[in-house]
Amino acid sequence: MLKDVDVLVYDLQEVGGRTWTYVSTMALSMQAAARKQIPFVVLDRPNPIGGEIVEGALLDPRFKSFVGMYPIPARHGMTVGELAKLFNEAHGIGADLIVARTENWRRSQWFDETGLPWVNPSPNLRSLAAVTSYPGTVYFEGTNLTEGRGTDRPFEQIGAPWLDAPGVVAAMNAMKLPGIRFEAITMRVEPTAAKFPGLTIPAIRFAVTERQVYRPVRTALLLIDAIRKRHPQEFAWGKTIDRLTGSDAVRRAIDDGRLPALLEDWDRQAAAFGESRQQYLLYR
């Protein structure tokens, strides 16, 4: 496929979460370019959820997959150009990498502060609100609840026919988690959806009140834990949960009632990555 190719150019929007497969596509393309000694150019773009907040544990290499290829946190706070530098240098890809830097972006800026027009990075990420919660709500893909695909707000709401939405919402709002409140709703699922097609089901909507202090990864795991406790018979893990969370630690911690200790460890890992990534950052 790469015969007579002079250069490979990557120009895709990142969304700030490790599970975003466009980044894996970039890494695999970089590997192919390195093998063929073809220059690889990344046309960089702003991280839509900003470049300051880092959250979640690093991927355990034993659980490497297309939804996570390298040990970075669930929310990495980097641009695709910065990730390309990290992958290339720290993880030995060794491509002839050229990053065309974006102009005038600061790490503190979210997408709606750039003046750029919003374009959906995928059919199921339709707003900055959805992208803001995505690093955490994507974990619901690895459960028997729907993450909102096939509804009007994918990744902003989750649900299941058996869910006691008002009860779980009351428990979650009582935690007073920073920057977020929860709303009990019902949502209609399209007939073509993979989960609960054609049904109207109880659901919980994420309403972000202060995005700078909101932590979507921690929030989603606490919600999964609350739902499992309230519905021990109905709740079930899906086959993809370990790949999505980057290890089997989440599943085991929630099953064993050890989530608070896990979250403390994840905070330490995120803080350490925030320091170690400094040499790969292109923006301040």
VENLIN-V930804 format. One record per backbone hydrogen bond with DSSP energy under -0.5 kcal/mol. CO is the residue of the C=O (numbers start at 0). NH is the residue of the N-H. If there is no record, write none. Layout:
CO	NH
CO	NH
This chain:
1	4
5	38
7	40
8	10
9	42
13	47
15	75
15	76
16	19
18	20
19	22
19	23
20	24
21	25
22	26
23	27
24	28
25	29
26	30
27	31
28	32
29	33
30	34
31	35
32	36
32	37
33	36
38	7
39	97
40	9
40	42
41	43
41	99
45	47
46	49
47	110
54	74
58	60
59	62
60	63
64	67
67	64
69	71
71	58
73	17
73	75
74	54
78	82
79	83
80	84
81	85
82	86
83	87
84	88
85	89
85	90
86	90
86	92
87	93
94	96
95	39
97	41
97	99
98	100
99	43
105	108
106	50
106	51
109	112
110	113
110	115
121	124
123	125
124	121
126	130
127	131
128	132
129	133
130	134
132	135
132	136
133	137
135	138
136	139
137	140
138	141
139	142
141	237
145	158
146	154
147	150
149	189
152	155
152	156
155	205
157	203
158	145
159	162
162	164
163	167
164	168
165	169
166	170
167	171
168	172
169	173
170	174
171	174
171	176
172	175
176	179
178	208
178	209
180	206
182	184
182	204
184	202
186	200
188	197
189	192
189	197
195	198
198	188
198	200
200	186
201	159
202	184
203	157
204	182
204	206
205	207
206	180
209	212
209	213
213	215
214	218
215	219
216	220
217	221
218	222
219	223
220	224
221	225
222	226
223	227
224	228
225	229
226	230
228	231
230	234
235	143
237	240
239	243
240	244
241	245
241	246
245	59
247	251
248	252
249	253
250	254
251	255
252	257
252	258
253	256
257	261
258	262
259	263
260	264
261	265
262	266
263	267
264	268
265	269
266	270
267	271
268	272
269	273
270	274
271	275
272	276
274	277
275	278
276	279
277	280
